[in-house]
Amino acid sequence: MTRYKYIVFGLGILCLLPFIQVRGDGSRTWDKIWSLPAIGVPIVTHSPETNWGFGLGVQGYFKLPEAGRTSIVYLDGCYTLNKQYYISLGGTLYFGGETPWFLLVRGSYRNYPDTYYGIGNIAEEHLHGQSYISRRGAVRLEPQIYLPANWSIGPLFDFTHETINDLIVNAPINDKIVNRPIVNIMWALGAVTQYDTRDTLYYPHKGIFFKASIAHYEPALGSTARMTCLQADLRQFITLPKDIIIAWQFKTEWALSDNITSIPFQFLPTLGGQDLVRGLRRNMFRDNVLMALQAEFRFPIWKFIRFHAFAGIGDVYNTDHWNWATPKIGYGIGLRVGINSAKVNIRFDIARNNVYKEWNTWDSYSFYLTATEAF
């Protein structure tokens, strides 16, 4: 019963929304909230791997001179009842001028008691895992120059430093028995290209988004392991009568190497979490190839409130030993509450997976309350 009280509490926060005005005359009316250049929102999440988490996020929205799109910067942090915490800072800045361009920047640090479930896609082998402590800092930069016909292109830089402690297992991980701290340092250089015809960035009603990237991690640059990471992300948004929106996404990731087992397991693609095939535990299924497809139906309820129904399907595979298994499925429903003119929403989702068959099993469900869309 206590858990259901937490759910009611989370829904209450969603409905009441104690917004924090960062700049303005102090008015709390909805008209003023809609025009805020920056806003603070509570973060309440629940998933089996984190328990309940509570935090705060602040997001700012502004237009730089001659820029065609609204820039966003954010700072958020969260602490979970499993004694995990993270802090992240980043944004996307759009610049005008004779050669328009934009910069995507992501920085984060986390201290997470995490779980290693193994590598592969057989569900029965991943129901239980081994705990470990992960301390990870990461920075990613993607400057891109606009090209004709809605395309853009540019280099990318990625850096991750992670220390793992307390991972003691009786089976090999990457051909090694892990019973001591592991330190992985991964540097990457690469390229990214993007095609974008969405009408808005944060809650599109129509348009297509496509992004593809290649990043090479090289020991000569200081990386722990050599690998090449390929990613592709395709999304489409279609508006039907009565302002109903259909949105779908296909995403694939490939981590390639001459010796796949040399890739640190935590850098392999993984399903689940609050964005990709919601309802699955993040990191429960991982391997060097990921493929996932998901869709949402977005219905207007009243003014700035919408109802979502969503489902996703996907799996992970190994290019050395390709094995087909039962696809992993996540599905659920959610609410969206608009908070400003940039069409940023508060998102509350309840999702279920097909890994745990019993409906009354708490592990079958996940809850998400955030200030960004899944896609």
N, C-alpha and C positions, 0 to 999 in steps of 0.2 A: 504493500500500500504506500510506503514511503516513496517509492520510485514514481508512482502515479501522481503523488503530490508535487514532485519536481516537474513533471510534465505540465501540470496545471499552472505551476509557477512560471514556467517558460512561456506558455501561451499567454499568461497575463502580461508578461513583459512585452510580448509581441503586440498585444492589443493596446497597452498603455503607452509604450515607446517613450521612455524618458529621454528625449533628445536633448543634447547639449549644444547650445548656440555658441559658436566660437567667435563670431564677429557680427555685430548688428546692434539694434537698439534694445534688445532684451525681450522683444515680444515673443509670446509662445503660440500665437495663432498659426493655423495651418498655412495661411497665405504667406506669412513671414518665413515659416520653415521651408516652404517651397523655393524661396529665393536665397537661402543661405549659401555663402561661398564655402563654408566648411561646417561639418556636422560630426558629432560624436554619437556612437551607438553602442549599446551593450552587446557583448558576445556571450551567448550561451550555447554550448554544444554538448552532445552526448553521443558516444559510440562505445562499443565494447572494449576497444583498446585504450580509451582515455577515461572512461567513466564520465561524470559531469565536469564540464569546464566553464569557467567564468572569466570574462575579461572586458576590455574596452577597446574600441577602434575609433580613430579620428580620420576622416577623409576630407580633403580640400579639393575644390573644383574651380578652375579659372581658365581664362583664355589669354594666351600670350599674344603680343602684337602681330597682326596679319595672319594669325593661325586660323585654320579652317575648322578645327575641332577643339573641344574642351579638354584641357589637361586635368589629370588627377594625381594627387599624391596622397599617401596613406601612412599611418603608423598604427599598429595594433599589437596587442599582447594578450595572452591568455594563460591561466593557471588551472590545472585539472585536479580532481580529487585523487588521481593516481600520482600526485606530486610531480607532474610534468609542467613545463612552461615553455613558452616561446615568445619572441618579439620579432616583428618584421617591419621593414621600412622600404618604401619603393613608390613607383608610380610610372605614368606614361606622360611625357612632355611633348607637346606638339608645337613646332616652330614654323613661322611663315617666312616671308622674304622671297627672293628670286628662286631659291632652291629649297622648297619646303622639305622638312624632314622631321623625324620624331625619335625620341629616345625612350626605350623601355629599360627600367632599372629595378632590380630586386635585390634586397639584402635581408638576411635573417640570421637569428641564432636561436637554438633550441637546446633544452636539456630534458631528454625524454627517457624515462624507463620504457623500453620498447619490447617487442616480442619477435623472435625469429621462428617462423613456421616451416622453414625449409624452402626448397626450390622445386617448382613443378606445378602441375595443374590437377592432381588427383585430390579431390576434396577430402576423402577419408584420411589422408595422410597429413592434413593441415588443420585439424580441429584443435590441436593442442600445440603449444610452442614453448620455447625457452626464453626466459626474460634476460634482458641486458640493458645497460645504460648507454645512451647515445648522446654525445655532445657535438653538435654540428653547427658550423658557421658557413654561410654561402653568400656569394655575390654573383650576379649575372647582369651583363650589359648588352643591349641590342640597339645600336643606332642604325636607322634606316632612312634612305633617301627615297623620296617619291619618284616613281616613273609614270609614264603615260598609262592610261587605261586602268587606273586604280591599283597598280602594282607598286611595290616598294622592295628594296633590297639593301643589304648591308652586312657587316661582319658581326660576329658575336664573341663574347668573352665569358668564360664560366670558371669559377673557382669554388672549391668545396674543401673544407678541412673538418674531418670527423674523427673523434676518439670514441672507441667502444670499450666498455668495461663490463666485467661480470658475466660474460657469455661463456658458459661452460656446458658443453654438450658431449654426448657419447658417440656422436657420429661425425664424419668429416664434413666440414664446410669449405668448399673450394679446395678439397684435398688436404685440409689441415685440421688438426684438433685444436679448437680455439679455447684456451684456458688462461689467456693473458691479455692485457690491453692491446687493442688494435688501433693503429693510427693510419688513416687514409688521407692522402693529399691529392686532389685531382685538379689539374689545370687543363683547360680546353680552349682552343681557337677554332673558329668555324665561320659559317655563313648562314644567313637566313633570308628568305623571301616571303612576301605576303601579298595576298590579293584581298581587297576589302571593299564591298559595296553596301555595307550595312548603313541604315539610315541613322542609327545612334549606336554608340559603343556599348552602353551598359544594359540596355534592354531593347534590343532591335525588334522591329515589327516586320522588316523585310530586308532582303539582301543576302549576299553570300560572303563567307569569310573562309580563306584558305591560307595556311601557313605551313611552310616546310623548312627544316633546318638540318644541318650537318655539323657535328662538333667532334673534334678529334682530341683525345686525351693521350698525351705522349710522355713516356718517362724522361725523354730528353728535355722536356719543359718542367720536370719535377713531379710528374704524376706517379702515383703508386703503381698503376697498371696502364697498359696500352689498350685502348678501345676506341671505336668510332660509334657515335650515337646518331641515329637517323630518326627524325620525328616528322609526322604529317598530321595535320588537323584540318578537317573540312566541316563547315557548318552552313546550314541554310535556314532562313527564317521566312515564313510565308504567312500572310495575313488573309484570313477568311472573312466572310460576312459577320457582322456583329462584333468586330474587333477580336475575334478568336485567332490566336497565333499558333501555328505549328512550327516547332523548332527541332532540328535533328543534328546530330554530330557523329562523325566517324573519326576515330583517332587510332594511330598506330605508332609504336616505338620499337626500334631495333637497336640492341647493344651488341656490336659485332667485334670479334677479336680472333686472332689465330688460335688462341687458347681460351675458350669461353670460361672455363673454371678459374682462370686467373682474375676475372672481373670481380671486385668486391661485391658481395651479395646485395648490399644496401644500395648499389648503383644500378641494379637491374630494374627494368620496368615492372610496375606493380599496379594491380587493379584496386578499386575501392576508394573510400574516403568521401569527402563532401562534394566532389565534383564529377568523378568518373565512375559510373555504375554505383550510384549511391545505395547504401544498404549493406554493402560488403565491407568487412574490416580491411582497412588499408594495410598493405604489406602481407596479407594472408596468402596471396598467390603472386609469385614473381618468377620470372625467367627472362631469357634474353630477347624475347619477342612478345609484344602485346598488341592485341586487336580488340577494339571495343566500338559498339554502336549504341547510341541512346537517343531518345526522343522525348519531347514534352508537348502537351496540349495546355495552352495558357488561356484561361477564360476570365473575362472581366466580371467582377461582382458588384462593386460600387465605387465610383470615382477612382481613387488611387489604390484600391484593393483588388487583387486578382487571385484566382484559384488555379493551381497547377496539378496536373496528373502526369507522371513520368515513369519511364521504364528504360532499363539498359541491359545489354547483354555483351559479354566479352570473355576473353580467356588469355592465358599466357602459354607460350610454346618455347621449345628448345630447338634451335636449328641443327644441332648435332644429333638429337634423338627426338624427332618430331612425334608427338603423342597427342592424339585426339581424346578429349575427355568431355564430360557433361559441361556445357557452357555455364558460366556463372551469371546469374540474373539478379538484378536489383530493381525494385519498383516501389512506388509510393505516391503520396500526395503532399501538397504544400500550399502555403499562403505567401503572397507578396504584398508589401505595403510600400508604396512610393514615398520617397522622402525629399526629392528636389527636382528641379527642372531638367537636370541631366538624366533623369529617369533611373536613378539608382534606387534599389529596393532593399528593404529588410526581407530576408528570406528565412522562412521556417519550413522545414521538410521533415516528414516521417517516412522512413524507408524500411523495406524488408528484403531479405535475401533468400535464395533457394538452397543455401548450403546446409542450414539447420532446418530440418523438415517440420519440426513441431511448432505450431503456432504460439504455444504458451511459453516458448523458450525466449528469455530476454536477449540472448545472443543473436536472435533473428532480426532484431530491430536496431535502427540507428536514428538519432535526432540531430538536426542541424539548425542553428539560428545564426546567420551571418549577414553581412552587408554586401555580398556579391552574388551574382548568378553562377550556377554550375557551368554554364557555357552560353 
